[in-house]
Each structure stands twice: as structure tokens, then as C-alpha cells.
Amino acid sequence: MPAQDKRVISPRKTLRPVLLIMLILAVLLGFAIWKLALAPQEPAVSYAPPPLTQPAPPAAPDPALPSEPFLPPGDRALSAGPAPDPEPEDQCTLVSGQIGDFFAHLERQDYIRAREIGAAQDYFGALGDRLLADPPVVSGETDSLFAILNNTAHFYRVLQKDDLLLLKDVLINEREELEATLDLFYRWSLISADCPAGDVAINLPLPALYEYAGFFLNTLGGRSYLFRREARVRLLAQYYSVLVLDRANAAQLNRHGLDIRPTIASLLAEMPAVESLQLREEYLATLSVLQDKYQRDYGN
């Protein structure tokens, strides 16, 4: 009896449907994870808050006291009560002089001199102008993957590699003066509009600062950047972003409708445990005043 012909089925052909199904499941799972990652953690508030009381400008210094290169915030932190009217000319002279001292200090450091950047104030002022001229996306970031990627790589996209490496060196080498330096430039942002032009090459207009404050507090790209930094740097960036957004509320410039109440609560909960913050008590006092004000005006 002749043997029946038997067709041998290749093992590769039997595996093809299984592999195809596994590939489809992997694609669907990846799409689901991607959609979940795009969900904003703290959505912007839909309302535009009414004008609030603008933080009091820093008080005029005692002319009998000598000028110091770096001054901590201390009693310059936001106060719940009315502050005396400052003397603009004295403030401009004091703060611009301290900024000049800061950059002169940088120019004496070996790690700065090795870069051959020329006048430090002009160099860093130019970096600031480039950042302010090309702000990140604050509203609608999650509408497109391209916007998220652009925000995540914002500083690498706007600045050059050598610029970023130098900024990193400054953060490392000037670590002990970081808080006083941030306070110094924040005070300059408060008074610079009323100071004579040309004294300082650093421009810090409130509308541009507002965009970066919203970037750090309300976008995936800005948050991811801060969470790659040490706790002290991250908390300071969030703290000054809160102060800038409070000023934007007072000036009716909060065009994205950003709500800073969650960030205030988060900072009040996290800051007490960070002992590396030299002016921690001043920051907490300022945040408490802001929390009371926003609870009074908008509730919890």
C-alpha cells in the first residue's frame, strides 16, 4: 500500500500568528502608557485670579552700614504688614553695586578665568537674554509630544553645551552663596524697572519671569528638570517661582491661570526637613503669609 503524502508544516509559520499578536499587544500597551504619561499632574486653574496685593519692595538700607556683596533675605522676605516706602535711588545703587561685586568675584575665580568669557556680567546677561527671548511652552504642553520634548530639552536647545557646563560649575563652586545670590537677583527684578538704564546688564522683566515660573511649576518638562536637581536647588527654584507668580497675580499678568496654592502647600510640607537651606525659616514665614492670603481670597 503506497504511503500517504504528508505535508510538513514549518515551525516558523506556526509561530507567525503568535508573534503578530504579541507585537500588537506591545504596541497597545505602549500607547496606553504614553497617554497616561501625558496626563498633567496639576492642571492649570481655569479662572484668572483678581488682582492681589503686590509684595512690599525691600526697605532702604541704613547708610551708616557698609555695603556687602551678598545679603540674605532676612527681613526682606514678604511681610503681611505694610512696609515703609523705599528710596529708589538708594536701592538701585545698593543692589546694582552688589551685583557688580558678585560678577567681579566670579571673574577672580580660576574656573571662570579658564573659560575666557570676558566680562562675566555681559556674558551671563547675554545668556539670560537668550533664555527670555525663547521661553518654554506653559499652556497646552501636553497637546503634542513635540512640545513635551521641546520643554524637556529647553535649556539644551536654547543654550550651548559650554554655557550649560559653565552654569553647572557656578552652581557647584558658588554653592555656599546660592541663596544670597538668588535673593540678590530677585531684589533686582523688583526694582530694575525704576533704576537708571545701563547700570546692570541683567534684564529680569516680570512677564518673562512669569513664563519660566509657570514652566517650573506647571509643566512636565520643567518639573522633570527640577527633579533631576538636588533638593535644595529644586526647592529654591520652586520658592522663587511662587514669588514671581504672586507678583503676576497682583499685576493681572497670570494669563495661563496658574494656581500656586498646591506648590505653596508642598513647599511648606517639604522645606522643614531640608536642613541645608540656610534661610529656611524666612522662606517658611513668607510661604505661610502667602498661604493665608490665598486661602482667605480663594479658599483651600
Secondary structure, DSSP 8 states (H G I E B T S, - for coil): ----------HHHHHHHHHHHHHHHHHHHHHHHHHHHHS-SS---SS---------------TTS---S----GGGS--SS------HHHHHHHHHHHHHHHHHHHHTSHHHHTTT-SSHHHHHHHHHHHHHHS----SSGGG-HHHHHHHHTHHHHHS-HHHHHHHHHHHHHTGGGHHHHHHHHHHHHHHGGGS-TTS-S----HHHHHHHHHHHHH-HHHHHHHHTS-HHHHHHHHHHHHHHHHHHHHTT--TT----HHHHHHHHHHGGG-TT-TTHHHHHHHHHHHHHHHHHHH--
